[in-house]
Amino acid sequence: MGEVGRGVAVLLAAIAALACAALVAARGAPAASITAEYVPGELIVQFKPGLRTAAETSILASEDATLEQRLAAPRSAVVRLPKGASVPAAVRSFELRAGVAGAQPNFVYRAQVIPSDLRFAEQWGLVRIGAPAAWDAGTGSRSVTVAVADTGVDLDHPDLSPNIAPGGHDFVGNDEDPSDEQGHGTHVAGIIGALGNDGRGVTGVNWNVGLLPVRVLDASGRGTTATIAEGFRYAASRARIVNASLGGAVNDPALEAAIAAYPETLFVVAAGNSGTSNDVLPSFPCAYPEPNVVCVAATDATDALAYFSNVGPATVDLAAPGVSILSTWRDGDYYSASGTSMAAPHVAGAAALVWSRNPALNAAQVKSALLGSVDPLGLPLVSGGRLNVGRAVGAVAPPPPPPPPSPPAAAAPAVKKKVVKRVIRVTICHRGRTLKVRKSQVRKHRRHGDKLRACRRHVRRR
């Protein structure tokens, strides 16, 4: 099949210090409690409604800070602090300002992948989730768009390029070229929708789909609140599904707000690779309570939970294959990798197949179809089971055919209009009296000496 393994170790791992997951970066949190990784010298600041630009400028000046970037979130911006400034102290200081609704660090997120040198000549995961049965009903549609919020996508990969949707964006480089400089995003994209039945490489859960590349992680797999929150909003406004194979230990209000702003877009996210319970030590965005979040754990080829996979009976929805998953890689290659990063796109792809089966479904109905059709395995998850896309698609009825066209209405009987003849009358002088007679009577009156004019009055002279 031409798959070429990568011998170089990929420096992507789950974010460290999950013990600090209890951190809440909300207004009023103690500054000293911010111990998760964040961008030095930057804050995300949200100003209060109605605050004028001049007042915002005054607040920044009083903190010796500068505006670095306006965000799509209402009244929010990335702020650059003076050199050497303490980020936790700056959060506290900004939140004491009357015109500031909230402030937080620009947290760092990392792709949720565990590198693997193992290479397989077959994609065991697709068989395990019942993809062939789903393909009997349909192999996907390019009218269903799935955004890949990740390190970018290899736009020229022969197994991906026919399914790449226009309009991708790079929020790391702030340009229109979301090319993958790492490989992780290309791997995720291939699981969702590598072109099928084309005689080369691999196939995705969807043979045909619209893949929208949205680059929010850099070449090391690192992203920030600003890049990810902006990318989420951009992606969700253009796609029905956003795959986010990334995570961190911080309850980030800006990230949660971006997800909550688009309730009809499904955010399919990785559970994390720490081998812990997200119910106890949350990983975000998996642990956000928004109903449009679908969090995915990883299983292996024996249907056992992967040793690294996070779980959570209250926070992790279902599992999908995530060990030694063969997919596309940058520079036209193929690579086998493991992680909940690989499990999530199986579910994102399944959601796209369900939506291609019935585009009229809403996000809640698609999520219900996915969770209600799992293969029950007794796993410590919300559904207790592993994805079965064949059953999910089979449980969804296609939209009813459009009603036949109505017969043409019978023509109303013609109504004969009554023609009203216009009567023309002529003024004549008859025996000293002025009269108006029909035009047809003029000839008769003229024969009697009547004049075609009004009678003249004769005034007697005295």
KOLMINU-787321 format. One record per residue (C-alpha): residue in three letters; x negated, y negated, z negated. Coordinates in steps of 0.001 Angstrom, whole numbers, plus 500000, padded with zeros to 6 digits. Each point is the difference from the previous one (the first is absolute). Layout:
N
{pt Ala,{X,Y,Z}},
...
# end
This chain:
462
{pt Met,{500000,500000,500000}},
{pt Gly,{496943,497739,500016}},
{pt Glu,{500138,499005,496335}},
{pt Val,{496689,498519,498817}},
{pt Gly,{499461,499949,496229}},
{pt Arg,{498400,497068,498303}},
{pt Gly,{496834,500962,498115}},
{pt Val,{499705,496638,498342}},
{pt Ala,{501650,499702,496605}},
{pt Val,{502841,497487,500010}},
{pt Leu,{499750,497665,497042}},
{pt Leu,{503685,499890,499155}},
{pt Ala,{501331,500968,496577}},
{pt Ala,{502846,499248,497678}},
{pt Ile,{499504,496795,498066}},
{pt Ala,{498158,500494,496727}},
{pt Ala,{501187,499256,496465}},
{pt Leu,{503511,501447,500120}},
{pt Ala,{499974,499612,496244}},
{pt Cys,{500782,496332,500541}},
{pt Ala,{503202,500833,501839}},
{pt Ala,{502031,498565,497164}},
{pt Leu,{498860,496564,501133}},
{pt Val,{502857,497774,501045}},
{pt Ala,{498776,497057,502015}},
{pt Ala,{503137,498050,499257}},
{pt Arg,{500340,496551,498488}},
{pt Gly,{498866,499927,496404}},
{pt Ala,{497786,503116,500064}},
{pt Pro,{496842,499512,497913}},
{pt Ala,{497167,498858,502231}},
{pt Ala,{497592,502408,498367}},
{pt Ser,{502175,502967,501050}},
{pt Ile,{499150,499581,503706}},
{pt Thr,{497371,502697,500461}},
{pt Ala,{500974,501478,503388}},
{pt Glu,{497955,499187,503091}},
{pt Tyr,{500757,496655,501646}},
{pt Val,{498389,497530,502405}},
{pt Pro,{497625,497717,498053}},
{pt Gly,{500808,496320,500221}},
{pt Glu,{503551,500399,501375}},
{pt Leu,{503535,499853,498641}},
{pt Ile,{503468,500492,501408}},
{pt Val,{502070,497029,498790}},
{pt Gln,{503756,499535,500372}},
{pt Phe,{501260,496449,499548}},
{pt Lys,{503460,499163,498670}},
{pt Pro,{502862,499268,502412}},
{pt Gly,{500323,496387,501039}},
{pt Leu,{496406,499076,499158}},
{pt Arg,{498639,497506,502517}},
{pt Thr,{496753,500590,501864}},
{pt Ala,{498407,497035,498252}},
{pt Ala,{500788,501560,496619}},
{pt Glu,{498495,503336,501112}},
{pt Thr,{496865,498158,501107}},
{pt Ser,{499846,498237,496634}},
{pt Ile,{500226,503310,498117}},
{pt Leu,{497209,501497,502110}},
{pt Ala,{497839,496930,499511}},
{pt Ser,{500483,500117,496233}},
{pt Glu,{498683,503583,500060}},
{pt Asp,{497161,499053,502382}},
{pt Ala,{501500,502601,502398}},
{pt Thr,{500776,499900,503726}},
{pt Leu,{502762,501444,502155}},
{pt Glu,{498577,502838,502069}},
{pt Gln,{503071,501551,501673}},
{pt Arg,{503774,499578,500007}},
{pt Leu,{501815,503328,499629}},
{pt Ala,{503316,501151,501423}},
{pt Ala,{501386,500468,496492}},
{pt Pro,{501973,496873,499029}},
{pt Arg,{497832,497175,498597}},
{pt Ser,{496990,502333,499616}},
{pt Ala,{496365,499493,500933}},
{pt Val,{496497,501389,499607}},
{pt Val,{498007,497523,497915}},
{pt Arg,{496204,499725,499901}},
{pt Leu,{498580,499322,496534}},
{pt Pro,{496834,497993,499314}},
{pt Lys,{496776,501975,500071}},
{pt Gly,{499472,502114,496911}},
{pt Ala,{503561,499538,498704}},
{pt Ser,{501544,502817,497973}},
{pt Val,{502962,501502,501818}},
{pt Pro,{501865,501122,496814}},
{pt Ala,{499513,496572,498441}},
{pt Ala,{501156,498297,503196}},
{pt Val,{503168,502144,500048}},
{pt Arg,{500803,498829,496473}},
{pt Ser,{499225,496377,500814}},
{pt Phe,{502114,499914,503148}},
{pt Glu,{502968,501609,498258}},
{pt Leu,{499997,497206,497411}},
{pt Arg,{500585,497439,502770}},
{pt Ala,{503587,498749,500178}},
{pt Gly,{500187,500336,503779}},
{pt Val,{498734,503608,500151}},
{pt Ala,{502451,502922,500005}},
{pt Gly,{497289,502641,499702}},
{pt Ala,{496352,500826,500641}},
{pt Gln,{498114,503257,500408}},
{pt Pro,{496665,501306,501230}},
{pt Asn,{499635,500995,503649}},
{pt Phe,{499826,503706,499134}},
{pt Val,{498033,502545,502043}},
{pt Tyr,{501540,503174,501462}},
{pt Arg,{498279,502981,501627}},
{pt Ala,{501047,502675,502456}},
{pt Gln,{501100,503216,498277}},
{pt Val,{497882,502593,501803}},
{pt Ile,{497579,502730,498946}},
{pt Pro,{497426,500770,502718}},
{pt Ser,{499740,503573,501247}},
{pt Asp,{497492,501727,502260}},
{pt Leu,{502392,502864,500661}},
{pt Arg,{501292,500183,503570}},
{pt Phe,{503007,501931,501202}},
{pt Ala,{500963,500948,503518}},
{pt Glu,{503675,499769,499111}},
{pt Gln,{502300,497680,498117}},
{pt Trp,{501395,502260,497321}},
{pt Gly,{501989,497161,498416}},
{pt Leu,{502357,499521,502932}},
{pt Val,{501053,503637,499903}},
{pt Arg,{500416,499915,496235}},
{pt Ile,{502395,497047,500083}},
{pt Gly,{502147,501562,502743}},
{pt Ala,{499049,497529,502732}},
{pt Pro,{500629,502481,502882}},
{pt Ala,{503617,500369,498841}},
{pt Ala,{500351,496226,499895}},
{pt Trp,{498590,499710,503523}},
{pt Asp,{502835,502198,501263}},
{pt Ala,{502275,497057,499214}},
{pt Gly,{497610,497338,501285}},
{pt Thr,{496353,499002,500057}},
{pt Gly,{500410,496361,499017}},
{pt Ser,{500605,496698,501700}},
{pt Arg,{497825,496975,500676}},
{pt Ser,{502952,497847,499013}},
{pt Val,{499292,500986,496364}},
{pt Thr,{497031,497996,498722}},
{pt Val,{497734,501163,497181}},
{pt Ala,{497499,497463,498692}},
{pt Val,{496633,501373,498882}},
{pt Ala,{498792,497616,497262}},
{pt Asp,{496442,501209,499723}},
{pt Thr,{496451,499518,501352}},
{pt Gly,{501355,499492,503515}},
{pt Val,{500460,502481,502845}},
{pt Asp,{497787,501063,502905}},
{pt Leu,{502065,498296,502691}},
{pt Asp,{498257,501872,502831}},
{pt His,{500205,503512,498569}},
{pt Pro,{501455,502180,502796}},
{pt Asp,{502292,501768,497514}},
{pt Leu,{501344,496716,498601}},
{pt Ser,{499906,497250,502620}},
{pt Pro,{503247,501009,501781}},
{pt Asn,{501856,499664,496681}},
{pt Ile,{498439,496713,498829}},
{pt Ala,{502666,497307,499672}},
{pt Pro,{499146,496400,500913}},
{pt Gly,{499694,497314,497345}},
{pt Gly,{497408,501468,497622}},
{pt His,{498086,497635,497738}},
{pt Asp,{496755,499919,497999}},
{pt Phe,{500465,498330,496592}},
{pt Val,{496381,500656,499039}},
{pt Gly,{498488,498177,502974}},
{pt Asn,{503111,497839,500476}},
{pt Asp,{500320,500730,503707}},
{pt Glu,{502077,502023,502450}},
{pt Asp,{497550,502929,500299}},
{pt Pro,{500878,502702,497408}},
{pt Ser,{497289,502390,501208}},
{pt Asp,{498787,502565,497475}},
{pt Glu,{496454,499455,498728}},
{pt Gln,{500142,502932,497583}},
{pt Gly,{502185,502903,501182}},
{pt His,{502521,500426,497187}},
{pt Gly,{502795,498096,501736}},
{pt Thr,{499450,501891,503248}},
{pt His,{500273,503286,498102}},
{pt Val,{503273,498909,498401}},
{pt Ala,{501387,498810,503342}},
{pt Gly,{499254,503345,501633}},
{pt Ile,{501924,501911,497341}},
{pt Ile,{503031,497769,500579}},
{pt Gly,{499932,499895,503758}},
{pt Ala,{497149,501424,502043}},
{pt Leu,{501363,500581,503505}},
{pt Gly,{501421,503510,500309}},
{pt Asn,{500078,502500,502842}},
{pt Asp,{497233,498164,501890}},
{pt Gly,{497455,502818,500180}},
{pt Arg,{497401,498339,497731}},
{pt Gly,{499016,499547,496356}},
{pt Val,{502760,500145,497411}},
{pt Thr,{503667,499175,499735}},
{pt Gly,{501734,497830,497458}},
{pt Val,{503216,500648,498109}},
{pt Asn,{501452,497854,502804}},
{pt Trp,{498895,500605,503578}},
{pt Asn,{501432,496610,500894}},
{pt Val,{500223,497057,497599}},
{pt Gly,{499086,496322,499764}},
{pt Leu,{496807,499693,497916}},
{pt Leu,{499453,496415,498779}},
{pt Pro,{496423,499505,498724}},
{pt Val,{499792,497531,497098}},
{pt Arg,{496463,499693,498651}},
{pt Val,{500005,499230,496263}},
{pt Leu,{496875,501952,498919}},
{pt Asp,{496446,499229,501095}},
{pt Ala,{497303,502342,501324}},
{pt Ser,{499363,501357,496496}},
{pt Gly,{503693,500702,499408}},
{pt Arg,{500376,497009,497705}},
{pt Gly,{502904,497551,500038}},
{pt Thr,{501344,497218,497801}},
{pt Thr,{503364,498813,498756}},
{pt Ala,{499949,497286,502667}},
{pt Thr,{499211,502232,502976}},
{pt Ile,{502340,502799,498933}},
{pt Ala,{502959,497873,498919}},
{pt Glu,{499772,497960,503207}},
{pt Gly,{499620,503183,502033}},
{pt Phe,{502990,501612,498296}},
{pt Arg,{502261,497034,500809}},
{pt Tyr,{498787,499856,503594}},
{pt Ala,{500430,503747,500463}},
{pt Ala,{503393,500240,498327}},
{pt Ser,{501415,497231,502175}},
{pt Arg,{499093,502015,503114}},
{pt Ala,{500301,503677,499003}},
{pt Arg,{502543,502307,498369}},
{pt Ile,{497225,501863,498164}},
{pt Val,{496738,498770,498468}},
{pt Asn,{497399,502650,499145}},
{pt Ala,{497719,498821,497192}},
{pt Ser,{497371,502642,499246}},
{pt Leu,{498368,497866,497334}},
{pt Gly,{500309,499338,496315}},
{pt Gly,{498714,498399,496846}},
{pt Ala,{500588,499936,496257}},
{pt Val,{501523,496513,499811}},
{pt Asn,{503666,499071,499759}},
{pt Asp,{499623,497190,502531}},
{pt Pro,{503026,497638,500180}},
{pt Ala,{499041,498652,503438}},
{pt Leu,{499842,503498,501479}},
{pt Glu,{503285,501043,498417}},
{pt Ala,{501714,496827,501236}},
{pt Ala,{498884,500741,503570}},
{pt Ile,{501612,503451,499807}},
{pt Ala,{503165,498757,498313}},
{pt Ala,{500477,497334,502679}},
{pt Tyr,{500736,502668,502644}},
{pt Pro,{502463,502515,498467}},
{pt Glu,{500870,501535,503400}},
{pt Thr,{496375,500907,500746}},
{pt Leu,{498653,503227,498494}},
{pt Phe,{496564,499668,498388}},
{pt Val,{498430,503471,499994}},
{pt Val,{497033,499933,497635}},
{pt Ala,{497314,502310,498640}},
{pt Ala,{500339,501253,496421}},
{pt Gly,{496257,499729,499281}},
{pt Asn,{497116,502389,499601}},
{pt Ser,{499202,499916,496266}},
{pt Gly,{501699,503272,499088}},
{pt Thr,{502110,498212,497388}},
{pt Ser,{503657,499211,499422}},
{pt Asn,{501225,496731,501440}},
{pt Asp,{502696,500045,497328}},
{pt Val,{497246,499525,497396}},
{pt Leu,{497234,498201,501895}},
{pt Pro,{501767,498277,502899}},
{pt Ser,{498458,499567,503413}},
{pt Phe,{501438,497213,502109}},
{pt Pro,{501823,499507,502334}},
{pt Cys,{501175,503572,499244}},
{pt Ala,{501409,499091,496583}},
{pt Tyr,{502068,497012,501113}},
{pt Pro,{503704,500625,499267}},
{pt Glu,{501319,498562,503277}},
{pt Pro,{502312,502551,501669}},
{pt Asn,{498306,499518,503394}},
{pt Val,{496725,501483,498693}},
{pt Val,{499296,503671,500747}},
{pt Cys,{496972,501290,498099}},
{pt Val,{498238,503155,501232}},
{pt Ala,{497816,502589,498237}},
{pt Ala,{497714,502464,501819}},
{pt Thr,{500238,503781,500320}},
{pt Asp,{497635,502543,501518}},
{pt Ala,{500543,502829,502478}},
{pt Thr,{501341,502274,497224}},
{pt Asp,{502624,497420,498952}},
{pt Ala,{498138,499338,496760}},
{pt Leu,{499427,496440,498869}},
{pt Ala,{496610,498745,501119}},
{pt Tyr,{497618,499843,497047}},
{pt Phe,{499532,496276,500496}},
{pt Ser,{503631,499001,500530}},
{pt Asn,{501866,497779,497590}},
{pt Val,{503462,501172,498945}},
{pt Gly,{502953,498535,498126}},
{pt Pro,{503530,501342,499452}},
{pt Ala,{501261,496406,499833}},
{pt Thr,{497735,498178,502433}},
{pt Val,{498735,502377,502725}},
{pt Asp,{502757,501037,502385}},
{pt Leu,{498784,503026,501956}},
{pt Ala,{496888,501739,501285}},
{pt Ala,{498565,500582,503480}},
{pt Pro,{496876,501660,501411}},
{pt Gly,{496888,498093,498998}},
{pt Val,{497048,502413,499950}},
{pt Ser,{497719,500481,502995}},
{pt Ile,{502302,498173,502396}},
{pt Leu,{498713,499734,503565}},
{pt Ser,{500801,496766,501778}},
{pt Thr,{498643,497271,502224}},
{pt Trp,{496947,497935,499049}},
{pt Arg,{498406,496843,501332}},
{pt Asp,{497938,499990,503214}},
{pt Gly,{502317,502599,501538}},
{pt Asp,{498981,502732,497569}},
{pt Tyr,{501850,502380,497678}},
{pt Tyr,{499362,500644,496325}},
{pt Ser,{501287,502152,497146}},
{pt Ala,{500674,498132,496740}},
{pt Ser,{501800,500478,496682}},
{pt Gly,{501917,497691,497707}},
{pt Thr,{503432,498673,499248}},
{pt Ser,{499103,497581,502808}},
{pt Met,{500552,502952,502345}},
{pt Ala,{503198,501163,498275}},
{pt Ala,{501811,496651,500282}},
{pt Pro,{499908,499769,503828}},
{pt His,{501619,503440,500284}},
{pt Val,{502991,498485,498200}},
{pt Ala,{499840,496731,501943}},
{pt Gly,{500033,502020,503208}},
{pt Ala,{502915,502071,498737}},
{pt Ala,{501956,496805,499227}},
{pt Ala,{499377,498832,503573}},
{pt Leu,{501321,503302,501386}},
{pt Val,{503127,499698,497859}},
{pt Trp,{500565,496431,501189}},
{pt Ser,{499471,501021,503618}},
{pt Arg,{502727,502618,499458}},
{pt Asn,{502440,497379,498698}},
{pt Pro,{498916,496338,500246}},
{pt Ala,{503166,498879,498189}},
{pt Leu,{498798,501339,496629}},
{pt Asn,{498855,497556,497325}},
{pt Ala,{496850,500339,497898}},
{pt Ala,{501785,501601,497054}},
{pt Gln,{501547,502661,502254}},
{pt Val,{496657,500893,501573}},
{pt Lys,{498339,500251,496579}},
{pt Ser,{502852,502190,498786}},
{pt Ala,{499647,502271,503047}},
{pt Leu,{496270,500456,499300}},
{pt Leu,{500326,500690,496277}},
{pt Gly,{503149,502091,500315}},
{pt Ser,{498497,502459,502472}},
{pt Val,{496679,500898,498350}},
{pt Asp,{498837,503559,499533}},
{pt Pro,{500466,500411,496222}},
{pt Leu,{496695,500920,498371}},
{pt Gly,{500580,498972,496380}},
{pt Leu,{497414,497228,500270}},
{pt Pro,{499898,497175,497410}},
{pt Leu,{501551,497532,502436}},
{pt Val,{503348,498219,500394}},
{pt Ser,{501162,502547,502607}},
{pt Gly,{497931,502884,498678}},
{pt Gly,{498993,501006,503505}},
{pt Arg,{498019,499625,503193}},
{pt Leu,{501157,498256,503172}},
{pt Asn,{501952,502061,502545}},
{pt Val,{500538,497765,503009}},
{pt Gly,{501829,502734,501913}},
{pt Arg,{502695,500113,497333}},
{pt Ala,{500061,496204,499625}},
{pt Val,{500645,499475,503699}},
{pt Gly,{502514,502852,500050}},
{pt Ala,{501925,498421,497128}},
{pt Val,{500493,496779,501930}},
{pt Ala,{502808,499840,502495}},
{pt Pro,{499246,498124,503198}},
{pt Pro,{502079,496880,500526}},
{pt Pro,{503406,500670,501526}},
{pt Pro,{500214,499484,503755}},
{pt Pro,{501446,496689,501065}},
{pt Pro,{503757,500081,500634}},
{pt Pro,{501049,500436,503643}},
{pt Pro,{500755,496780,501781}},
{pt Ser,{503602,498894,499715}},
{pt Pro,{502103,500367,503162}},
{pt Pro,{500558,496737,501787}},
{pt Ala,{503096,498227,498827}},
{pt Ala,{503019,500261,502341}},
{pt Ala,{500467,496895,502028}},
{pt Ala,{502911,497896,498805}},
{pt Pro,{502823,499641,502553}},
{pt Ala,{499704,496896,502046}},
{pt Val,{502331,497262,498882}},
{pt Lys,{501492,498024,502857}},
{pt Lys,{499652,496397,499171}},
{pt Lys,{502974,497751,500631}},
{pt Val,{498993,497375,502454}},
{pt Val,{501372,496638,499052}},
{pt Lys,{500462,497894,503088}},
{pt Arg,{499116,496400,499652}},
{pt Val,{502902,497703,500945}},
{pt Ile,{498883,496915,501859}},
{pt Arg,{502327,497040,499760}},
{pt Val,{500017,496857,502128}},
{pt Thr,{501269,496536,499079}},
{pt Ile,{502729,498610,502320}},
{pt Cys,{502384,497115,500058}},
{pt His,{503573,501298,500429}},
{pt Arg,{502826,497428,500234}},
{pt Gly,{498151,497554,497823}},
{pt Arg,{498955,502536,497390}},
{pt Thr,{496507,501392,499508}},
{pt Leu,{500048,503789,499880}},
{pt Lys,{497507,502887,499885}},
{pt Val,{500946,502839,502307}},
{pt Arg,{498376,503248,501058}},
{pt Lys,{497590,499690,502856}},
{pt Ser,{502164,502435,501959}},
{pt Gln,{502892,497503,499857}},
{pt Val,{498067,497025,501349}},
{pt Arg,{500877,500612,503642}},
{pt Lys,{503741,500014,499227}},
{pt His,{499779,496721,498084}},
{pt Arg,{498039,498340,502758}},
{pt Arg,{502688,500948,502486}},
{pt His,{502447,498072,497805}},
{pt Gly,{497745,496987,500068}},
{pt Asp,{498473,500367,496535}},
{pt Lys,{496567,498477,499541}},
{pt Leu,{496963,501940,498657}},
{pt Arg,{499367,497560,497218}},
{pt Ala,{501540,498571,496930}},
{pt Cys,{502808,497557,500504}},
{pt Arg,{499122,496353,499857}},
{pt Arg,{501724,497788,497550}},
{pt His,{501629,496910,501489}},
{pt Val,{499783,496904,497835}},
{pt Arg,{502681,497398,500603}},
{pt Arg,{498805,496460,500306}},
{pt Arg,{501837,497319,498181}},
# end
